[in-house]
C-alpha cells in the first residue's frame, strides 16, 4: 500500500512535464554564464529548484481545484483505464486536503530556494516575482474566477514558463536581460503552451462540458491540432536562428548537423503523435522537445 501510495503521488506530480521547468532555466543560465559572478553554480541550481518546485506545487494545486470542482471526475476513470495520462489525485479518491497540503509544502520549499537566490544576488525585488508566480500557479484553476477557465491559461503559461523563468534566471546570474534572453524565453514558452494544448486537446470534450474554456475548446480539435504543431515548429525555428547566429556553425559542422537532426527528429515525432491524437506519446515528446530547444541554446552559447 505504501508503494502504491507513493506511486500515485509521483504520477500526480506529472513528472513528464517537469522538463518544462528545467528548459528555461538552462537557457537563461547558458546565456548569462560568461557574465555571471563567482556564485553562478549555486544561483543556477537554486533557480532550477525554484522552477521545479513551483511547477510541482502548481500541478498539485490544479489537481486539487479541478478535483473539488468535479472537472476531473470523468477523466480519472478514463485515464486510469487507458493509462493515457497522469493520475488525477482528488478524482481518484485522495483526500483533497492532503493534495492541498502537498502543494503548500512544495510552494514553501520553492520560496526557501527563492530566498536563497535573493540572499546570494541581493535582488530583493525578486520577492515580487515570486509572489506573482505563486499567484499565477494558484489562480490558474483555483479561486472563484480561475483564469485557466477563461482562455487565459495559454498566455500565462507562455509568460511564466517562458519569459519569467528564462529572463529571471538570466538576470539573477548576470544582472541583465538581452534580446537573446527574450527569444530563448519565447522558445521555451511556446513549447510549454504546446504541452498545455496537448493536455487540453485530450480533455477538449470534458472541458467543454464543465465550462472550462481554453484555446482548444475555442478552436476545435482540427484547428487546435494545427495550432499546437505550428507553435512547436516556431519554437524550433527560434532555437535554430540562435544556433545559426553563433559561430559554432563555422567551426563545428558535425555538432551542428547532430543538433539539428535531434531537434528535427523530436519535432517530427511530437507532431506525428499530436496529429494521430496519441496524446499519451505526444506529451513526453513535447516535454523532450523543450530540452532539445534548451540544448541548442546551451551548446551554441557555450561552444561559440
C-alpha positions in Angstrom: 0.0 0.0 0.0 2.9 2.4 0.8 4.5 1.8 -2.6 1.2 2.2 -4.4 0.6 5.4 -2.4 3.9 6.8 -3.4 3.4 5.9 -7.0 0.1 7.8 -7.3 1.7 10.9 -5.7 4.7 10.7 -8.1 2.3 10.4 -11.1 0.2 13.2 -9.7 3.3 15.4 -9.7 3.3 14.9 -13.5 7.0 14.1 -14.0 6.7 14.0 -17.8 6.0 17.8 -17.8 8.9 18.8 -15.4 11.4 19.3 -18.3 9.3 22.4 -19.0 10.6 23.9 -15.7 14.2 23.0 -16.4 14.5 24.1 -20.0 14.0 27.9 -19.5 16.5 27.8 -16.6 19.1 26.1 -18.8 18.5 28.7 -21.5 18.8 31.6 -19.1 21.8 30.2 -17.4 23.7 29.5 -20.6 23.1 33.0 -22.0 24.3 34.6 -18.8 27.0 32.2 -17.8 30.0 34.1 -19.1 28.9 37.3 -17.3 27.9 35.6 -14.1 29.6 36.0 -10.8 31.5 33.6 -8.6 28.4 32.0 -7.1 26.9 31.2 -10.5 26.6 27.5 -9.9 24.8 27.9 -6.7 22.4 30.5 -8.1 21.7 28.5 -11.2 21.0 25.3 -9.2 18.7 27.2 -6.9 16.8 28.8 -9.8 16.3 25.3 -11.1 14.9 24.1 -7.8 12.6 27.1 -7.6 11.2 26.4 -11.1 10.8 22.6 -10.4 9.1 23.0 -7.0 6.8 25.8 -8.3 5.7 23.6 -11.1 5.0 20.6 -8.9 3.2 22.9 -6.5 1.1 24.2 -9.4 0.3 20.6 -10.6 -0.9 19.6 -7.1 -2.9 22.9 -6.7 -4.5 22.4 -10.1 -5.4 18.8 -9.2 -7.0 20.0 -6.0 -9.0 22.7 -7.6 -10.2 20.7 -10.6 -10.9 17.8 -8.3 -13.2 19.6 -5.9 -15.0 21.3 -8.9 -15.6 17.8 -10.5 -13.8 18.7 -13.7 -11.5 15.7 -13.3 -14.3 13.2 -12.3 -14.9 11.7 -15.7 -11.2 12.0 -16.7 -9.8 10.0 -13.8 -11.6 6.7 -14.7 -10.8 7.0 -18.5 -7.2 7.9 -17.9 -6.7 5.0 -15.5 -8.3 2.5 -17.8 -6.4 3.7 -20.8 -3.2 4.6 -18.9 -3.1 7.7 -21.0 -2.4 10.5 -18.6 -1.2 11.5 -15.1 -3.1 10.4 -12.0 -5.9 12.7 -11.0 -5.3 12.6 -7.3 -8.6 14.1 -5.9 -10.8 12.5 -8.5 -9.1 9.1 -7.8 -10.0 9.3 -4.1 -7.1 11.0 -2.5 -8.1 13.4 0.3 -8.3 16.9 -1.2 -6.8 18.4 2.0 -3.7 16.2 1.6 -3.3 17.3 -2.0 -3.6 21.0 -0.9 -1.0 20.4 1.8 1.4 18.8 -0.7 1.0 21.8 -2.9 1.7 24.1 0.0 4.8 22.2 1.1 6.3 22.4 -2.5 5.4 26.1 -2.7 7.1 26.7 0.7 10.3 24.8 -0.4 10.3 26.9 -3.6 10.1 30.1 -1.5 13.0 29.0 0.6 15.1 28.4 -2.5 14.0 31.7 -3.9 15.0 33.5 -0.7 18.4 31.8 -1.0 18.8 33.2 -4.5 17.8 36.7 -3.2 20.4 36.4 -0.4 23.1 35.4 -2.9 22.3 38.1 -5.5 20.9 40.9 -3.4 17.9 41.4 -5.8 15.2 41.8 -3.1 12.6 42.7 -5.7 12.6 39.1 -6.8 10.2 38.6 -3.9 7.6 40.3 -6.1 8.3 37.9 -8.9 7.9 35.0 -6.5 4.6 36.3 -5.3 3.4 36.7 -8.9 4.5 33.1 -9.7 2.6 31.7 -6.6 -0.5 33.7 -7.5 -0.3 32.6 -11.1 0.0 28.9 -10.1 -2.9 29.0 -7.7 -5.3 31.2 -9.8 -4.9 29.0 -12.9 -7.8 26.9 -11.8 -8.1 27.9 -8.2 -10.2 30.6 -6.6 -13.6 31.9 -7.6 -12.5 33.2 -11.0 -9.7 30.9 -12.3 -8.1 32.4 -15.4 -7.5 28.9 -16.8 -11.2 28.6 -17.3 -11.4 31.8 -19.4 -9.0 31.4 -22.3 -6.0 32.9 -20.4 -4.2 29.8 -19.4 -2.0 29.7 -22.5 -1.0 33.3 -22.1 0.1 32.9 -18.5 1.9 29.7 -19.3 3.9 31.4 -22.0 4.8 34.3 -19.7 5.8 32.3 -16.6 7.1 29.1 -18.1 8.9 31.0 -20.8 9.8 34.7 -20.3 9.8 34.9 -16.5 11.8 31.6 -15.9 14.3 32.4 -18.6 14.8 36.1 -18.0 14.6 35.7 -14.3 17.4 33.2 -14.3 19.5 35.3 -16.7 19.1 38.4 -14.5 19.8 36.5 -11.3 23.2 35.4 -12.8 24.3 38.5 -14.8 22.1 41.4 -13.8 20.9 42.0 -17.3 18.4 40.7 -19.9 19.4 40.5 -23.6 17.3 40.1 -26.7 18.6 36.6 -26.9 17.1 36.0 -23.5 13.7 37.2 -24.6 13.9 34.9 -27.7 15.0 32.0 -25.6 12.2 32.6 -23.2 9.8 32.8 -26.1 11.0 29.5 -27.5 10.6 27.8 -24.0 7.3 29.4 -23.5 5.9 28.2 -26.9 6.8 24.6 -26.1 5.1 25.0 -22.7 2.0 26.3 -24.4 2.1 23.3 -26.8 2.2 20.9 -23.8 -0.8 22.7 -22.3 -2.6 22.5 -25.7 -1.9 18.7 -25.8 -3.5 18.3 -22.4 -6.4 20.4 -23.5 -6.8 18.6 -26.8 -7.1 15.3 -24.8 -9.6 16.9 -22.5 -11.5 19.0 -25.0 -14.8 17.3 -24.6 -14.8 17.2 -20.8 -13.5 20.7 -20.5 -16.4 21.9 -22.7 -18.9 20.0 -20.6 -17.6 21.6 -17.4 -17.4 25.2 -18.6 -13.6 25.2 -18.8 -12.8 27.5 -21.8 -9.4 27.0 -23.4 -8.0 27.9 -26.7 -8.6 24.3 -27.8 -12.3 24.3 -26.9 -12.5 27.6 -28.9 -10.5 26.3 -31.9 -11.9 22.8 -32.0 -10.0 19.6 -32.5 -8.7 20.1 -36.1 -7.6 23.8 -35.8 -6.3 23.2 -32.3 -4.1 20.3 -33.6 -2.7 22.5 -36.4 -2.1 25.4 -33.9 -0.2 23.1 -31.5 2.1 21.7 -34.2 2.7 25.2 -35.6 3.9 26.7 -32.3 6.2 23.7 -31.8 7.7 24.5 -35.2 8.1 28.2 -34.4 9.9 27.3 -31.1 12.4 25.2 -33.1 12.9 27.9 -35.7 13.7 30.4 -32.9 16.3 28.0 -31.5 17.8 27.3 -34.9 18.1 31.1 -35.5 20.1 31.4 -32.4 22.3 28.5 -33.4 23.0 29.9 -36.9 23.8 33.3 -35.5 26.5 31.8 -33.3 30.0 31.0 -34.6 29.5 27.2 -33.8 28.3 26.5 -37.3 31.5 27.9 -38.9 33.9 25.6 -36.9 31.8 22.7 -35.7 29.9 21.3 -38.7 29.3 17.8 -37.3 27.9 19.0 -33.9 25.7 21.4 -35.9 24.2 18.6 -38.0 23.8 16.4 -35.0 21.9 19.0 -33.0 19.6 19.9 -35.9 19.0 16.2 -36.6 17.9 15.5 -33.0 15.7 18.6 -32.9 14.0 17.6 -36.2 13.5 14.0 -35.1 11.8 15.1 -31.8 9.7 17.7 -33.7 8.5 15.2 -36.3 7.8 12.5 -33.6 5.8 15.0 -31.4 3.9 16.5 -34.4 3.0 13.0 -35.7 1.7 11.9 -32.2 -0.4 15.1 -32.0 -1.8 14.6 -35.4 -2.6 11.0 -34.7 -4.3 12.0 -31.4 -2.0 9.7 -29.4 -1.7 12.3 -26.6 0.0 9.9 -24.2 3.0 9.8 -26.5 2.7 13.4 -27.5 3.0 14.8 -24.0 6.5 13.4 -23.1 7.7 14.1 -26.7 6.7 17.8 -26.4 8.5 17.9 -23.0 11.5 16.3 -24.5 11.3 19.0 -27.3 11.7 21.7 -24.6 15.0 20.1 -23.6 16.3 19.8 -27.2 15.4 23.5 -27.7 17.3 24.3 -24.5 20.2 22.1 -25.6 20.6 24.2 -28.7 20.8 27.4 -26.7 23.2 25.9 -24.3 25.6 24.3 -26.8 25.6 27.1 -29.3 26.3 29.6 -26.5 29.0 27.5 -24.8 30.8 26.4 -27.9 30.7 29.8 -29.7 
